[in-house]
Amino acid sequence: MKVARFHAPGDIRLEDAPEPEPGPGELKIRVRNCSACGTDVKISRFGHHHIVPPRVMGHEIAGEVAAAGPGTDGWAPGDRVQVIAAIPCGECAECRRGRMTVCAAQESMGYHYDGAFAQYMIVPAKVLAVDGVNRIPDGVSFAEASVAEPLACVLNGQELARVGEGDDVVVFGSGPVGCLHVRVARARGARRVFLVELNAERLERAAAVVKPDAAIDAGASDAVAEILARTDGRGADVAITAAASGAAQETAQRLMAPGGRVSLFGGLPKDAPVISVDANRVHYRELSLVGANGSSPAHNARALELIGSGAVPVDDLITHRLPLDDLHGALDLVTRGAAIKVTIEP
């Protein structure tokens, strides 16, 4: 079979490999779609401390069961499945408290285990043990199902930020995750959703698809003034920074309504993780700054349900479908922001 292996920063190789066979508690998956994201780009450029090369990349996984190992009752060849990326242990103090997204012993597909930029892959027993394999609903394509993983992360972020009925929501960043945030906020009953982006071309592309109530070019106008004007001076109930930008996280604090919640959704570069916070603004306006880290198995299951019901459409966000042989081209599209969502079809 063909695989894409990370060997070192800047060195991802398309290679031949023997087809794997499942052991006890494992599934062998014929990968049909594995979508690419900004994290894949970061790994390709800089590596990751959890990755010991060589490692098959890819963590937004959808395919069909090719073989089921002993002890995998209920699964059979031909079952259409989506697989979680982040694997909680299910046993630590945080997992027992229902906080699987901050599991102390979390592992990940494409990091600790070979991922899905391959024609076949093994789903570890640890994934099945935490209900990390989900059946794809009828009518949902493999490509759509692969988007369930980033959608699950969005669900976690919006639950933590308590996005709800009647909220005015601002989303910073018009990449695929920003687009998903717009749609999830609407599905959760937001009154208005505003999309803010520095790259005018990227903003125009995203806005044409997800149709926010306003698309604000932060490179050409003052985002704070724009949001205050559109909310009669009150500000936003929720701001979500779906970009790795400390400036966006600081700007978001300045446009919040009393009681507003700022979701620090996008992680910052390790060499610049510190931002400024006006503690008096937080204090007197009773603001909340909320983190968000990945997703749980339950979030993935709910994401598939939202896709299947049509509450959160994702098919029109998939702008490019490329073969595994063109993985480097796919990562280039993501790097340049020249696509919304890119999926690989091995």
N, C-alpha and C positions, 0 to 999 in steps of 0.2 A: 504494500500500500504506500501511498504518498503521505508524507508528514512535513510540517514546517517546524524546524527546531531552532530554538534560541541557543547559540553557542557562546556569544559574548556581545556586548554592546556594538551595534552596527553589523552583527554577523548572524543573520537568520538564514538558515539553509533549507531548501526544499530537497528532501532526501527520500530514498526508498527505505522501508522498514517492514519487518515481518508483521503480519496481522496478529494482534494480541488475542489471547484466549481468557475467558473469565474464570476466576477462582471462586471459592466459596463466598457466597453473599454478594457477588459482583455481577454486573451486566456488561455485555459487549454491545456497543452502540454503533450503528452505521450512521455517521454524521451526515445530515442533510443540509444544515445551515449552522454556521458559527459566525455571528456578527462581530465586527471590529469596533474598538472604542479608543478613546484617548489614552487609557491605561496601557493598551497594547503598544501604542506609539512610545510611551515612556519606557516600557520594558525594552523595546527594540533599541532605544537610544542609550539607556543608562543601566539596564538590568534591574534587578530587585533583590533585596537581601534575603528573601524567602526562596529565591530560585537558584538551585544548584544545577548549572548546565551539564550536559545538554538537556533541554526541556521542551516538549511540544507545547506551544502556546495555545491560547484560545479558551474563553470562559463563558461566552454567551451561546449556549448549547441547545440544539434541537436535532432530533434524529429518530431512528427507529431501532428497537431492540433486535440485534442480530443473533444473540445467544444469551442464555441466562444460566449462571453458575448455580451450584447446589445451594439450597437455602434461600432462594429468591422466589418463593411462592407468590403467585399472583401476576408474575410477569412472563411474557412469552414472545418469541420472535414475531416481528411485525407490529408490536405495540408502538404507537407514536408517543414520544416522550420529550419533555424539557427537563434539563438538569440544572440544579443550583450551581452557583460559582463558589460562594463562601460556605464552608463546611463547619458548623459549630460542633463542639464535642458532645453536647447534650447532657453533660454531667457536672460541669464546674458550677461555682456559686452563681454566676451570672445566668447561665443556661437554666438552672433550676428556678431562678427568679423570672424566667420568661424573657430575658434580655439576650437572646442568642446573637444579636448583631455585635455585641461587645464581648463575645466569648473569649475567655483568657487563653484558650488553646485552639483558636480558629485556624483552619487550613483552607486552601483554595485550589480549585481546578486551574490548571495552567501554571501553577506556582509549585505547590508541593507534589502535585500529580499531573501526569501528562494531560493536556487539554484537547481541544476539538479542532484545531487547525490540522486535521488529519481525516483520512477516509473512514477510519474506525478508531474507537477509543474504549477504554475500560472505565466504567463508573465504579469507584471504590465502595466497598461494603460500608464504610463510614457514612457515605452519602445516603444509602438506602436506610441506614439505621436511624437517621433523623428525618425521614420522609422527604428526602431531597430530590426524588424523581417524580415528576408530575405527568399525568396523561394529558396529551394535547386535545382540547375539545374538538368535536366534529366541526368542520367549516373553518378551522384555523390552520393556516399553512405553516410549514416548518419555518419559513422565514419570519413570519409574524411571531411564532412561538419563541424564536431566538431573542426577540426583543423583550420577552417577559423578564429577563434578568435585570436589565437597566430599569425597566418599569417597576420592578419590585423595590429597587433602591429608592426610586422616586416616591413610592407609596410610604416607605418607612420615613423618609424625610418629611412628607406632608402630614403624616400622623403625629410625629413628634412636634411639628409646628402648629398642629391643631387647625389646619385649614378647614374651613367649614362654611356653612350657609351664610350668604350675604357678605363674605369677606371681599375686600379689595386686595388683590395679590399682585406683587411685582416680581417678575422673574428676570434675573440678570444672567445673560448668556443664551444665545439662540442656537446652540448646537443640539444634537439629538436629545440630550437630557433636558435641556431647557424647553424644547418642544414638548416632551413628555410631561414636564411640570405644568405647562399651560393646559394641556388636556386633562390631567388628573385634577388640577384645581377646579376646572369647570365641572368635572364629574362629581366633585365633592361639594358643589353648590356655591362656588365663589360667584360674587355679583359681577365683578369685572377683573380681567387679567391683563396686565401690561407687560410687554416684553422689551427689555433694555439690552442693547448690544453696541459695542464699539465699531464692529466691522459692518459697514453699511450694506455690502453685497450679501453677506451671510444673513443679516437681519431681513433683508428683502426676500430672500429665498425661504426662510423659515416662516415669516409672516404670511406669505402667500399660501402656505399649507395649513398652519394652525390658527391663523386669523385671530390674533389677540385683539382686545378692545382698542389698544394703541400700540404701535411699534415705535420705540423711541431710540433714535440714533444718538448714543451718548458721545460720539465723536463730534457731533454737530450742534448739540444742545445740552443744557444743564438738566440732567435726569431728575435731580431733586426738585428743581423748579417746575419741571413738566408734571411730575407726579402730584405735587402739592396743588398745582393749578387744576388738574383733572379730578382732584378729590375735594375741591372747595376748601383747600388749606388744611384739611384734616390729616392727610397722609394715608399710608397703606396699613392694612391690618397685618399683612404678612409680606415679608420680602425674602426671596429665595436666591441665594448666590450660587447658581449652577455654572460656575466658572472658577478656575483656580486663580482668583484675583483678590488680593488683600484690599486693593482700592475699592472694588465692588462691595466688599464686606464693610468697609468704613462708610461708603456712600449710603448703603442700605440703612444704616442707623440714623441717618439724617432725614429720612423721608417717612418715618414711622408715625402712625397714629398712636394716641395713648393706649397702652395695653398691647401694643404690637409685638409680633414675634419675628425675629430675624433668624432664618435658617442658614447656618454656615455649612452649606451642602457640599460645596467644592473644596477639597483639601488644597492647602497651599504648598508651594515648593519647600522642601526641607531646609533650604538655606535662607528662607524668608517667611517663617511661620507666624511672625508677631505683627499684630495690627493695633491701632489706637482705638480706645473705647472711651467715650465721654461718660464717665460713671454717673455724673449728675443727670444727664439726659436719661440714662437707663433708670436711675432712681426716681426722678420726679414724674416721668411718663410711664413708669411701671412696664418697661420693655423687658423682653426675654431674648437672650441669645441662645440658640439651640443648635447642638451638633447633630450630625446624621452620618452613620457609618454603615454603608452596604445594606444588606437585607437578610431576612431570616427565611427558612424554608416556607413558612406560612405566607410570607409576603409574595414569594414566587407563585404559590398556588393561587393567591388572590389576583395577582397580575394576569395570569392566564384566564381567569374567570372574566376579568374586565375586558380583555381582548375578545374573548369568545362572545360576550354579550353585546359587543359593539359600543360599550360605554366609553372605552378608550381605544379608538382606532389607531393602528400603527402601520398598516400596509403602505399608506401614502408617505410615510416617513422614510421608507427604504428606497433610496434613490439610486443605489448601485448594487448590482448582484454580480460577483466576480468569481472565477474559478480559483482553486487553491494555488495554482501556478502563478496567479497574479496577486499574491498576498502583498508583495512589496508595493505594487500599484495601489492596492487598497489602503495600506498604511500611509502612503503619500497623500491620497485623497483626504484622509482624516487629518493629517498634519496640516494641510493647507486650508482646511475648512471648506473644501470644494464640494462637499456632499452633506446631506443630513445624516442618513444612516447607511453604512456600507456593510453588506453581508457576504460572507464567503460560502460558496457551495462546492464542497470538495468532490 
